[in-house]
Amino acid sequence: MEFHVKKNPIMILFTVIMLLLVVISPIISFTLNEKGWLAGLVVGILFLAVEIISISEIFVFQHKIVNDELVTGHWLTKKKIPLVSIRAIRFVGKSKRNLEITYGNNFEVHMITMPKEKEKFMELLLQGSPYVRIEN
């Protein structure tokens, strides 16, 4: 089952501003200097490269529980955690929006953002790992 992550409003604002810069920078460069369109195009392409990472972070990032594994992340940072190996789940942050998952024999720690469907997500985690300790 897929769980989408709550969006950070600051990251969305940053992404919108960067998209505007991608469009506006070549136009401004061309209107100021007709020979400077190449520089504006290069700056626009650089902004677009940064923008691809931001867009993937906002729109593609999700958590999945598939085949008794928690798969978290997106195409750049994908992490697979077997549900049976989860030892403890701790709510962290000022508003308790993040989860710190301790798993494995070496007690590795992985931090994830709370999905929109919090109750269903926690229910599936507890079904796959009934001996998990939940800390507040």
Summary of the structure (lengths in Angstrom):
residues: 136
radius of gyration: 20.3
end to end distance: 25.1
largest distance: 67.5
contacts: 360
relative contact order: 0.16
helix: 47%
strand: 31%
